[in-house]
Amino acid sequence: MTDLPINTAKPLTMHIDLNSCYAIIEQQANRLIRHKPVGVAAYDSPGGFIIASSYEARRQGIKLMRIRDAKSWTRTSSSSRPTQRNISTPTGASKRY
């Protein structure tokens, strides 16, 4: 085993906001919902749970919550299931999610 030198460089911290990542991706994919409050949920039933909310939705108080609670909180927000996209697997086969 090789002895590695001690790293004396100043540590860096990076903050990545993954909570709104899915909502931002949906806003980029659909120009009609850009700059509007958006919540992304796996299921769009009233009992479904918002897993990601856009910055616009967060300003209105929409965070991790059930869809029915978010809809009663504000009428201007919209919830959506993630858009289905073709994703290539390492074998080259294409799966639809």
N, C-alpha and C positions, 0 to 999 in steps of 0.2 A: 504494500500500500504506500502510495506517495504522500508525503506531507505537503499539504497545501499552505501557502502563505496566508496570514490573517488579512482579511479584507478591511482596509482602513478607510475606504470611501464612505462619505456621509450617506446614510440611508435615505431613500426617497419613498414617499408615500403617494399612491395614486388612488383616487376615488372614482369608481365607475358605478354609475347609477343603473344597475340592472333591473330595478323594480319597474322602471318605465320603459325599458328597452322594447318590449313587445308592442306596447302602444305606439311608440315612435315609429317602429317598423311598419305598423299598419297605417299610420298617417302618411308615411312616405310612399307606400304602395297604392293608397287611394287618395288622390288629391282632393276629393270632395269632403274629406273629414280633417284636412289639415287645419291647424289653428283652432280646432274645436275640441271640447272635452270628450275624451274617448276612454272607455274602460274595456279591457280585453278579458274574456272569460272562456273557460273550456266548454261550458254549456250555457246556452242562452235562455234557459228556463229561469223563472223567478228565484228558484233556490240555488241557481248557479253562483259561483263566487268569482269576483273580479280579482284577477291575479296581477294585472298591470294597469296602471292608469297614467294617462298623459299628464304633462305639467299643467295644462289647462284644467283638467279634471281635478287635479290635486288642489289647485287654487280654490275650487268650489267645495273642497272637503271630501272628495271621492278618493278613497284609498282602498285598502284591502277590505272588502265588504261584500255582502250578498247583493245580487242584482236588484232584488225588490227594494232593499234599503237604499241603494244608490238612486233608483228611479223615483222613490218618494222624496229623496233629498233634493233633487233638481230635475226639472223637465227638459233642460237644454242639452243634457249629456246623452251620448249614445253608447251602447255596448255592442260588441261584436265578437264573434268567434274568430280565432286566427284564420287568415286566408289560407286555403289549401294551395300548396306549391309542390312542384315536382322536385324531389331531392334525390340526387344520385348517390348510390351506395358505393363502397370501395370495389365491388365486383362489377360495377358498370350498370347494374340493373337500376331501374327508376322506380321509386316508391312514391305514392301520393299520400300526403298527410293533411 
